[in-house]
Amino acid sequence: MAKQRKEAPGVRGARNEIIAVLDLLRQGFVVYRNVAAHGLVDLIGIKRGQVVRIQVKAEVGRHGIRQNDVLAVVTHDGLLRYRVRNRKVARLFEEARVIRQVNSPARKKRAGKMRDATVPARPKEKSHGSKTK
């Protein structure tokens, strides 16, 4: 019985990118691949004049979308699921799920700014009614 060799991470990543490219082409996107080994974006997709940045991952973990518009997740059995930043991007895909980043550092920072930027209470106005001396 021959022992199966484990697939190298670089090979798995390239295979998953090709799976994502084929699916995006099928959906009508024009797709460009990043030629650098380590880049901010794996794929660029263009559909209906809208440019989307796509990150391809093998499995969903703690990593999120970050600066990309789409997270394409390829499961171990070859299924592809898209997680997108907003509804505008989701409309470009046949099936996609909008991610809500509740605990993201950027959201916490914005919430902190909003809390700090509250308007102070207005001082009570003097009543112009009857005067008592």
N, C-alpha and C positions, 0 to 999 in steps of 0.2 A: 504494500500500500504506500503510495507516494505522498509525501507530506507537502501540503500546499504552502507556497511562499506568500508571505504577507506583502501586500502591495505598498510600494513606497508612497509617502504623502504627496510628493510632487507629481507622481503618475496619477494618483487618485484625483488630485486637484485638477489636472489637465483633462482627465476623462470627464469629470463633473462639469467643467466649463464647456466641453464639447456637447454634452447632453443638453445643457442650458441653451447653447447657441442654436442647436437643431430645433428645439422647441420654440424659441423666440422667432426664428425664421419661419416656422410653420404658422405662427400667429401674425405674421406680416411685418415684423420688425426688420430694419436694416441693422446689422450687428457688427461691431468692431471689437476685436480682442486686444487686450493689453499685451505687448510683447515683452515687457519687463517682468522679471521673476517676482519682484516684490513691488507692487504698486498700490495706490489708494483705491483703484477701481479695477475689477476684473474684466467687465464688459461695458460697452456703451451701446445702448439701443435707441433707435430713432423710429418713431411711428407717429403719423399724422402731424409731423412737424415738431413733435415734442421729444426732447433728449432726456433719457433716463440713465442714471449710473447704477450699475448692477454689481453686487457682490455675491459670489457663489460660495456656498459652504457645504460640507459633507453632512453635517447633522446640526440640528438646533441645539444650542448650548446657551451660555451666558452672553455670547456676542450678539450685538444688535445691529441695526442698520447703520449707525454712526452718520458719516457724511454722505452716504449713498441713498438713492431713492428706493432701491429694491434689494431685498435679500432673497436670493434663489437658493432653496435648500434641497439638496439631492439626498434622498434616504439611501440606506444600504441596498435596498432592492430596486433602485433606479427611479423611484417616484420623485417628481419635481413639484415643489410647492413654492409659491411666491408670497412674500410678505412685503407690503409696500408702505410707504410713508403716509400717503393720504389718498382720498377718494379720486382726485384728479388723475393720479398715476394709476390707480386701480382700474379705471375705466379703459385703459389701454390693453389690459390683459383679459383673457377669457375667464380666468378664475384667479383671484388674489384676495389676500386677507390684509386688512389695514392694521398696522401695529400701533398700539397705544403705549408710548414709553412713559409710564407713570413715574417710575423712580429714577429717571435719567437725571444726571447732574445739571444739565441745561434747564430742565423744568424746575428743579429745586431752586436754581439761581434766579430764574424769572419770578418764581413765587416769593422768594425773599425780597426781591426788588419791589414787587407789588405791595408787600406787607410794609416795607419801609417807606413807600411813597404815599402812604395814606394821608389824606388832607386833615389837618388838625381841626378840632371842633371849633365852630364859630362862637365868638364871645357873645354872651347874652346881651340883647339890645335893651337899652333903657326904656322903661315904659313912659309913654307920653300922656298918661291919664291924669287923674287928680293928684295934686301935690299935697302932702301933709307936712306941716312944720311943727 
